Amino acid sequence: MRLSEIGEKEIVNLNDGERFGRLADAELIIDEKYGKIRALQVRDFRNSGRFFSSFGSNQVEIPWSLIKKIGTDIIIFESTDDF
């Protein structure tokens, strides 16, 4: 699967249904040694006043190991207690 094919998919937390934007708006954190995706860095809308706040340092990293499913419209991850 190519990145261009999944860029418009929404990133959603399985535990509470919270949306974290689209993959196209995320940063991919790559493990340079192994050439694999280590995490997705996305905007954390939970405490920032949603879309109308200024874009600041409200970022959260979603480890790739938490990604559970890449569906036709969404990417589902399951958060942990320390997320």
C-alpha positions in Angstrom: 0.0 0.0 0.0 1.3 3.4 -0.9 1.3 6.4 1.4 -0.7 8.4 -1.3 -3.4 5.8 -1.0 -3.9 6.2 2.8 -3.2 9.9 3.2 -6.9 11.0 3.4 -7.7 8.4 6.0 -8.8 9.7 9.5 -6.8 8.6 12.5 -9.2 7.4 15.2 -8.7 6.1 18.8 -10.5 2.8 19.2 -11.1 3.4 23.0 -13.1 6.6 22.8 -13.7 7.3 19.1 -11.6 10.5 19.3 -10.3 11.7 15.9 -6.7 12.9 15.5 -6.9 14.3 12.0 -5.9 12.8 8.7 -2.7 10.9 8.0 -1.8 13.5 5.4 -1.5 16.0 8.2 0.6 13.8 10.4 4.4 13.4 10.6 5.8 10.0 10.2 8.6 9.2 12.6 10.9 6.8 10.8 13.5 4.5 12.4 16.4 5.3 10.2 18.4 2.2 11.2 15.6 -0.2 10.1 13.7 2.0 7.6 10.4 1.3 9.4 7.7 3.6 10.7 8.2 4.1 14.4 5.3 6.4 15.2 2.8 9.0 13.9 3.1 12.5 15.2 -0.4 14.2 15.1 -2.0 17.2 16.5 -3.6 16.6 19.9 -7.1 18.3 19.7 -8.2 17.0 23.1 -7.1 20.0 25.2 -6.5 22.7 22.6 -10.0 24.1 21.8 -10.3 22.0 18.7 -9.7 23.4 15.2 -10.0 27.1 16.1 -6.9 27.3 18.3 -3.5 28.2 17.0 -1.2 25.4 15.9 1.3 25.1 18.6 3.2 22.4 20.4 0.0 20.3 21.1 1.5 17.2 19.4 1.2 13.6 20.4 3.1 10.6 19.2 1.2 7.4 18.4 3.5 4.5 18.3 3.1 2.3 15.2 2.6 -0.7 17.5 -0.7 0.8 18.6 -2.1 0.8 15.1 -4.7 -1.9 15.0 -6.3 -1.6 11.5 -6.0 0.4 8.4 -9.5 0.4 6.9 -11.0 1.9 3.8 -11.7 5.3 5.5 -9.9 5.3 8.8 -6.8 4.2 10.6 -7.7 2.8 14.0 -5.3 2.8 17.0 -5.8 1.6 20.5 -4.4 4.0 23.1 -2.8 2.9 26.4 -3.3 4.4 29.8 -0.2 6.6 29.4 -1.2 7.9 26.0 
